[in-house]
Amino acid sequence: MLCVRELTVVFGGVKPLDTVSVELSAGVCGLVGPNGAGKTTLFNVLSGFVRPAGGVVEAEGASLLGMAPHRRARWGLRRTFQQEQVIHALSAYDNVRVTADEVGAGDESVRESLAFVGLGTTDRRGGELSMLERRLVEIAKSVVVRPRMVLLDEPAAGLAEAETERLVQLIRQIPERYDAQVILVDHDMELVSAVCSTTAVLDFGRVIALGPTPDVLADEHVRRAYLGTEEVF
């Protein structure tokens, strides 16, 4: 479970997160909202890249704010980014190996995570992989070595519908297979609806909705904030 209480981030005179409080306990949870709502800022706080002005962040009872970023990785926090982090000069294996080295894992863990995403036999370099395959490498990096919390930041960006469906199947498996919670940020509401049991909505740095995903996405306040209309997702 992720528990965030009164979390505030201040950049100059701007508050990208303004006393955010939210509890997410489902295996796969969505975090959505319009551009500039504070989603990536929240991920950056969870990852240790941004220091908040105040608040509490706990995961499985552990205080994440009390850990340096490398300690969070060893604790089990994994993350993908909007801009993929695949190193084009390295093979798919070596890309995952870099993450494994950071958390003290061996070759078996690397092979297992690549097999999970369906890239167990490839030795091609990152620059030779398709966009989908590079996304799969990112997923493999996010599950290597006992993950506890996996933060997926727009993993389906730029993918075709059939390719996104492959991600759907993988994301659904992570909580049961790895006993890890997944928090997903994405603008693809079909993806969010397909994998997220619970969804929280941010707008201007505040939580405006939280609950079962179908109910949240049907909420008129969410539709107005997200689209500026009452169009149904």
C-alpha positions in Angstrom: 0.0 0.0 0.0 1.1 3.5 -0.8 0.1 6.1 1.7 0.6 9.8 1.0 -0.4 12.4 3.5 -0.4 16.2 3.1 2.3 16.1 0.5 3.4 19.5 -0.8 6.0 20.4 -3.4 7.0 24.0 -4.0 8.9 25.3 -7.0 9.4 29.1 -6.5 5.8 30.4 -6.2 4.2 27.3 -7.8 2.9 24.3 -5.9 2.8 21.4 -8.4 1.6 19.3 -5.4 -0.6 21.0 -2.8 -1.3 19.0 0.4 -2.0 15.8 -1.6 -3.3 12.9 0.5 -4.1 9.6 -1.1 -4.0 5.9 -0.2 -3.6 3.3 -3.0 -3.8 -0.3 -2.0 -4.9 -2.2 -5.1 -2.4 -4.3 -7.1 -2.6 -2.0 -10.1 -3.6 1.7 -9.5 -4.0 4.5 -11.9 -2.8 8.1 -11.5 -4.3 10.3 -14.2 -5.0 13.9 -14.9 -4.4 16.7 -17.5 -0.9 17.9 -18.4 0.6 19.8 -15.5 -1.6 18.2 -12.9 1.4 17.0 -10.8 1.6 13.3 -11.8 5.2 13.2 -12.8 6.1 15.4 -9.8 4.5 12.8 -7.5 6.6 10.1 -9.2 9.7 12.2 -8.8 9.0 12.5 -5.1 8.4 8.8 -4.8 11.7 8.1 -6.6 13.7 10.6 -4.5 14.4 13.1 -7.3 12.3 15.9 -5.8 12.4 16.8 -2.1 8.9 17.9 -0.8 8.3 20.9 1.3 6.2 18.8 3.7 4.2 15.7 4.0 4.5 11.9 4.6 5.1 9.1 2.1 4.9 5.5 3.2 5.0 2.3 1.3 4.3 -1.0 3.1 4.9 0.9 6.3 8.3 2.2 5.3 9.0 5.9 5.0 10.3 6.5 1.5 11.2 10.1 2.3 13.8 8.9 4.8 15.6 6.9 2.1 18.1 8.1 -0.5 17.2 7.2 -4.1 19.7 4.3 -4.2 18.2 2.9 -1.0 14.7 3.1 -2.4 15.9 1.0 -5.4 17.4 -1.6 -3.1 14.2 -1.5 -1.0 12.3 -2.5 -4.2 11.2 0.8 -5.9 11.4 0.5 -9.7 10.4 3.1 -12.3 10.1 3.7 -16.0 10.2 7.2 -17.5 8.2 9.0 -20.2 11.4 9.2 -22.2 12.7 5.7 -22.5 16.1 5.0 -20.8 17.2 2.1 -23.0 20.9 2.5 -23.9 21.2 2.0 -27.7 24.8 0.8 -27.6 24.0 -2.0 -25.2 22.2 -5.3 -25.7 18.7 -5.8 -24.2 20.4 -8.1 -21.6 23.1 -5.5 -20.7 20.4 -2.8 -20.4 18.7 -4.9 -17.7 22.0 -5.9 -16.3 22.8 -2.2 -15.4 19.7 -2.1 -13.2 20.4 -5.4 -11.7 23.9 -4.3 -10.8 22.5 -1.3 -9.0 20.5 -3.5 -6.7 23.0 -6.3 -6.2 21.3 -9.0 -8.5 22.8 -11.7 -10.6 22.5 -13.0 -14.1 19.6 -15.3 -13.3 17.4 -12.3 -12.3 18.2 -10.6 -15.5 17.3 -13.6 -17.6 14.1 -14.1 -15.7 12.9 -10.6 -16.2 13.7 -10.7 -19.9 11.8 -14.0 -20.2 8.8 -12.5 -18.5 8.5 -9.8 -21.1 9.2 -12.2 -24.0 12.7 -11.0 -24.8 14.6 -13.9 -23.3 16.5 -14.9 -26.5 17.4 -11.6 -28.1 20.9 -10.3 -28.0 20.3 -7.3 -30.2 21.4 -3.8 -29.1 18.9 -1.3 -27.9 19.2 0.8 -31.1 18.1 -2.2 -33.1 15.0 -2.9 -31.2 11.5 -1.7 -32.2 9.7 0.8 -30.0 7.6 -1.9 -28.4 10.7 -4.0 -27.7 12.4 -1.0 -26.0 9.3 -0.5 -23.9 9.5 -4.2 -23.0 13.1 -3.8 -21.9 11.9 -1.0 -19.7 9.3 -3.3 -18.1 12.0 -5.9 -17.6 14.2 -3.4 -15.8 11.2 -2.5 -13.6 10.6 -6.0 -12.4 14.2 -7.2 -11.9 15.1 -8.5 -8.4 12.2 -8.5 -6.0 10.3 -5.3 -6.9 7.9 -4.0 -4.3 6.5 -0.9 -6.1 6.7 -0.4 -9.8 6.0 3.1 -11.2 5.1 3.1 -14.9 5.2 6.6 -16.5 3.3 6.5 -19.8 4.6 3.0 -20.8 2.2 2.9 -23.8 3.2 6.2 -25.4 3.6 5.9 -29.1 2.5 2.3 -29.3 -0.2 0.9 -31.6 -3.4 -0.7 -30.1 -2.1 -4.3 -30.6 1.2 -3.4 -29.0 -0.6 -1.7 -26.0 -2.6 -4.9 -25.5 0.7 -6.8 -24.9 1.6 -4.3 -22.2 -1.9 -4.8 -20.7 -1.2 -8.6 -20.3 2.2 -7.9 -18.7 1.1 -5.2 -16.3 -1.8 -7.4 -15.0 0.6 -10.2 -14.1 3.1 -8.1 -12.1 1.2 -7.9 -8.7 0.6 -11.7 -8.5 3.9 -12.8 -10.1 6.2 -10.4 -8.1 4.0 -9.4 -5.2 4.5 -5.8 -6.2 2.2 -2.9 -6.5 2.0 -1.1 -9.8 1.1 2.6 -10.1 0.4 3.6 -13.7 0.5 7.1 -15.2 -0.9 7.2 -18.7 -3.2 9.3 -20.9 -4.5 6.2 -22.6 -7.8 5.8 -20.7 -8.4 2.4 -22.4 -5.2 1.2 -20.9 -6.0 2.6 -17.5 -9.5 1.1 -17.6 -8.1 -2.3 -18.6 -5.5 -2.7 -15.9 -6.3 -0.4 -12.9 -8.7 -1.4 -10.2 -8.4 1.9 -8.5 -7.6 5.3 -10.0 -6.7 8.7 -8.5 -7.1 11.9 -10.4 -4.9 15.0 -9.9 -5.7 18.4 -11.2 -3.6 21.5 -10.4 -1.7 19.5 -7.7 -4.8 18.3 -5.8 -6.6 15.0 -5.7 -10.1 15.6 -7.2 -11.2 11.9 -7.4 -10.3 8.5 -6.0 -12.0 5.2 -6.2 -12.9 2.3 -8.5 -11.6 3.1 -12.0 -15.0 3.0 -13.8 -16.6 5.3 -11.3 -13.8 7.8 -11.3 -13.6 8.0 -15.1 -17.4 8.5 -15.3 -17.3 11.4 -12.8 -18.3 14.7 -14.4 -15.7 16.7 -12.4 -13.0 14.4 -13.8 -14.3 14.7 -17.4 -14.4 18.5 -17.0 -10.9 18.7 -15.6 -9.4 16.3 -18.1 -11.2 17.3 -21.3 -12.8 20.7 -20.5 -16.1 19.0 -21.5 -18.5 16.4 -20.1 -17.6 13.9 -22.8 -17.4 10.3 -21.5 -14.1 8.5 -21.8 
